[in-house]
Amino acid sequence: MDWEKLKHTPHYGNMYRTKVPGGWLVLADSWAKDEGGEYDATGVGVCFYPDALYQWHIEEDPETDEKSGGE
């Protein structure tokens, strides 16, 4: 699968999407580190976003130049 990174926040995790028949598969991961740099917790979620015409476009955030999931 060809995953596209949508968003990264240095303290919370990442969000990705990939085209699948009928829409998008969206994956989000989150994580937290303690003061020593060790991971305290992680989590992953996956969902299907129906969009048969693939009209979900990503726009650049002018303030941070990071991608966001704007429609």
C-alpha positions in Angstrom: 0.0 0.0 0.0 1.1 3.5 -0.8 0.6 5.5 2.5 0.6 9.3 2.3 1.4 11.1 5.5 -1.3 13.8 6.3 -0.2 15.2 9.6 2.6 14.9 12.1 2.6 16.4 15.6 5.8 15.9 17.5 4.0 15.0 20.8 1.0 13.0 19.6 1.6 11.0 16.5 0.9 10.8 12.8 -2.0 10.4 10.4 -1.8 8.6 7.0 -4.2 7.7 4.2 -4.1 5.3 1.2 -6.5 4.8 -1.7 -8.7 1.7 -1.5 -11.7 0.7 -3.7 -14.5 3.2 -2.8 -12.5 5.6 -0.7 -9.6 5.9 1.7 -8.2 3.8 4.4 -7.0 6.2 7.2 -4.5 5.2 9.9 -3.7 7.3 12.9 -1.0 6.5 15.5 -0.3 8.2 18.8 2.4 7.8 21.3 3.8 9.4 24.4 7.3 9.5 25.9 8.2 9.9 29.6 10.9 12.4 30.7 13.6 9.8 30.1 12.6 9.4 26.5 11.0 5.9 26.9 7.6 5.2 25.4 4.8 5.2 28.0 1.9 4.5 25.7 1.1 3.9 22.1 -2.1 3.5 20.1 -3.2 2.9 16.5 -6.6 3.4 14.9 -7.8 2.5 11.3 -11.0 3.5 9.6 -12.5 3.6 6.1 -13.5 7.0 4.7 -16.0 6.6 1.8 -15.1 8.8 -1.1 -15.6 6.9 -4.4 -14.5 9.9 -6.5 -11.4 10.6 -4.3 -12.4 14.2 -3.7 -10.6 14.5 -0.4 -7.8 17.0 -1.2 -5.0 18.0 1.1 -4.2 21.7 1.6 -1.0 23.1 2.9 -1.2 25.0 6.2 0.3 28.4 5.4 1.5 29.0 9.0 3.4 25.8 9.5 3.7 24.4 5.9 2.4 21.1 7.2 -0.4 19.2 5.6 -3.9 19.0 7.1 -6.9 17.0 6.2 -9.0 19.8 4.8 -11.7 18.9 2.3 
